């Protein structure tokens, strides 16, 4: 299926679209692609939706701007609205609306798009990352305090060029390592668990992580190759720049600091997702809907890790379908 190109100013966004009906826009995270939503496209198209999976700027066939500031949350949310503008059916009462699905970094993108453009977003589903409103300081500041004496991947990424060099030295191995380490299987691997708990502060992310071959069945070789090919072509700077741009969000989105999501919302996460424990002693999934005014529930998938819609596509689709049926 050939993607369409949608423009947001100078940015070109590559978007795969399937089906007809109410619009769903899917936003992926790091280090992924719109292809991460392949299991959802046919499923929801067959159920009467027009579903679009975009390559976020910095990834795949979309534009890959160089500056860090091009990856602020405001810029990324504007890309989502550009897709809604291009694909959403307008009516006499105004521009079109969309339902948003977002995973990993795609989750904060869709959550904040819903807050910034409440009249354009009908409902929102966040996968793996619950909604946390914009605050007076960035998560990086908190992470620097929590992980003062040990490794944390978001702090490792801040030095421009270092993470790029590590990952681009062997793209295939880097992706296999990250995908496995954050999967359900990886989270149960004693070596992976030990590495993340004891990794020295200044060590590289990939050092010591297992490189499983063959890779677990949820990401077969032909699918894994799609990601390897894409990142071999684009490199990783665009993908890493989102982590570096977090400090910009505090000032750029000050007008929505503390504001909740008001649309119907749901959350889906993997039981073994390490995102749950980013803040020691706090289960990030325990109150996933606390900042949503119309929260329709959380679905936690047993034994699944971070890549929920790829590791458990059937269960993820069922949870999303149930959410949509209640709208």
N, C-alpha and C positions, 0 to 999 in steps of 0.2 A: 504494500500500500504506500503510495507516494505521499509525502507530506506536502502541505501547503505552506506558503510563506506569508506571515502577517507582520506588518511593520509597526513599530512604535518609535516614531521619529527616525533616527538613524539606525536603530536596532532592528534587525530582522530575526523573527522567531519562527522556527521550524515546528509545525504542528500537524500531527496525524489526527484525522477526523473520521469518525465512523457513525453511521446511523442518522435518524431523523427524529426530531421531537425536542422536548425541553433540553437545554444545554447543560452538560457537565464538563467542567474544565479540570484536568488532572495536572498537578504540579509535583515534580519529583524532587529528590534531595541529593545529598552527596554520598558517594561519587557515582551518580546514576544518569539516567536519560529518560526521555518520554517513553522509551521502550520498556521501562520498569512497570508500566501500566498495561502491558500487552494482554494480561489475563482479564483485565476489566473491560477492554474495548468491545470485544465481541459480545460479552455477557450483557452489558448495559445497552448496547445498540440493539440487541435482540429483544430488549424489554421496553423499547419505544423511546430511547433517549438519543440525542446527538451528543456523543462523547468525544472530547478532544484531549489529547496528551501532548503537551508541549515540551520541547527541549528548552530548559531555562537558559537565559543568556549565560554565556560562559561554557556551555556544554553542546556537544553534538553538532548539529547543523545550524544552530542559531549563532548569532553574532557573539564574538568573544572579545569584548573591549578590554584594553589593558589596565586602565586606572582602577585602583581599589574603590574609589568613590562611585564608580559605575555599578557597584554591587550593593549599594545601600538598600535597606528594606523598602524605602519609598520607590526607588527605581524598579525593583523587582515586582512590587505590587502594581505599578503602572503597566508592566508587561502583561500581567494577568488581565487587567481591564482592557488592554488593547485587543487581546484575544476575545474577550466577551463582546467588545464593540464589533469586531469583525464577524463573529459567528452567531451572536445572540439576535433573535428576531425582535425587532423593534415593534412597538404598537402605537396606537394613537395617543396613549397616555404617557409615552416616553420611551427611552432606550431599553434594550433587552436586558434580561437578567440571566444569572447562571447559578448553578450549584457548584461548589468547589470541593475537590478532594485533594489533600496535600499530605505528602509523606516526608519525614526527616526535615530538612530545611524547607521543603515544600509546605510543611504544616505551618510553621510561623508565617510563611508568605501568604497562605490562604487565610489564616486567622486574621492577620493584619489587613489584608485586602477587605475582609468583611467589615472590619471596624472603620477603615478609611472610606469605604464606598457602600454604606449600608443599603442604599436604595438599589444597588446593582447586584447584590448577592442575596440569593433566595435562602440558601442553607449552606452549611460548611461541615465537612468531616475531616478531622485531623488524625493522621496515622503516626504513631510512635512518639510524637511530641505534643503534649497537651498545651493549651493556650496559656501563656503568661503575658500580661499586658506590658507595654513599654514602661520602663521605670526610669528613675532619675540617674541611674548609672548602668553601664552595660554588664552583661553576664561575665565578660572577660575580667572585669575588676574583681568580681566575686570569686571567679576561678583562680585568679592570681593569689588570693588570700587562702583559699581552701587547699590549693595544690602548691603551696609555697616551697615544699621540700620534696615533691615527687612529680612524676610525669603526668601531664594532661595534654591530650592531643591538640586541643584548640590553642593552647599556649605555644606548643611546638610549631604550629602553622604560621604564627605571627611574623617570623623572620622571612621576608620575601626572598624566594629563590631556593631556600633550603629544602622545604618539603617537595617543591617541584623537582629538584634534582634527585631526591630520594625515590620518588614515585616514577619519574620518567626514565630512570636507569633500566628498569625492567617493568613495563606497564602491566604485562600479563601477570607476573608474580605479585606485584603490588595489589592489584585488584583481587586476585584470589585470596591473598592474606587478609585484606580488610573485610571482604564479603564473608569469609569463613569465621573470622574472629568475632564478628558481631551477629552471627547467625545463632539459631537455637543450638545447633551442634557445637559451635565454637564456644558458646557461653558455658557449656558443660565440660569443655576440655580442660583438664587440670593445668596443663601447660599455659594455655591462654589466660586462665584466671590468675595464675601466679605471676605471669609477665605484667599484666595490667596493675597488679597490686604492688609489685616490687620494682618496676622499671625506673631507673634513675631519671631525675628531672631533665637532664640535657641529652638523653639518648633519643635516637630516631624512632618514629612510630613503628616502622616495619621490622626493626631488629628483634629477632627472636620469635616472631610470629610464625606459626606453621603454614606451609604452602601445600595444601592438600591436592594430590593428584591421584586418581581422578577427583574432581570436585563433587560435593554432594548433589544428589539427583535434582534438587529444586532449581538448580541453575545448570542445565545441560550445556555441553560444549558449544553448540551452535548459538545459544543465547549469550553465553559468556563471551564469545568471540565478537558479538555486536558491541559490547562495552569496550573490549580491548581495542578494537579497530577505531572506535570513536575517540578514545583518549589518546591513542597513538597519534591521531591527526591533530587534535586540539591542544594536547598537553593538559596540565592541571592548574595553571595560574588562575583562570576564570573560576574554576571550582573552589580553589582555596581563598580567593579574594572575598567571598561572602563572609568567611570567618574573620577576615581582617577589617571588614566594613562595619562590624557590630557597634563600634564606638560612635559611628556617625548617626546611628538611629536615635540616640538619646536626644540630640538636638533637632534632627530633621523631623522627628515624629513627636515632638513635645506636646503638640495639641491633642494627641490621643493617649497620652500617658495615663495609665490607670483605668482606661475605659474598657468595658466588657464587650464580649461578642453578644449581640442581641438577637441574631437569627437562630433558627433551629440548628442545633449542633450536636455532634456525637464524636466519640473518640474510640479508636481501635489500636491496641498495642499488643506486643508479644510478652508473654509471661517472663521470658528470660532476657528481655531487652536490657542492655546495660545502661541505656539512657535513664532508666528508672532510678539509678543510684549515683547520678552525677554529683549530687550533693550528699555527702555521707550522712547516714542516719535518716534520710528523707526518701520516702517512696513517692516519686513524682507522679505515679499513676493513681495514688490513693484518693486524691480529690481532683480528678482530671477535668471536671466540669465546674470547678469553683468560680471561675471567672466568666462563665457563660450563663446568660439569663434564661435561655430556653434550652437547657441541656437535656438531650433525649437518651443519655446513657453511655456507658463505657463497655466495650467488649475486650476482654483480655484473653488472648488465645494461648492455651496450655502448650508448653514446650517450645514455643516459637520465639525467635529472636527479633532482631531489628527490622529485617526486610519482610514485613508482614504480608504485603500483597503479592510477593514473589514466593516466599516460603510456604504460605498457606492461602493460595488464591481462592479456593472454594469457600473457606470459612470467612475470609475477608469480604468476598462478594456477597455472601449471605447476610453479613452484618450491615453492609452498605445498602443492600436492597431493602432490608427491614427498615432502616432509617428513612429511605426515600418513600417507602409505602406509607409512612406516618406523616408525611408532609401535607 
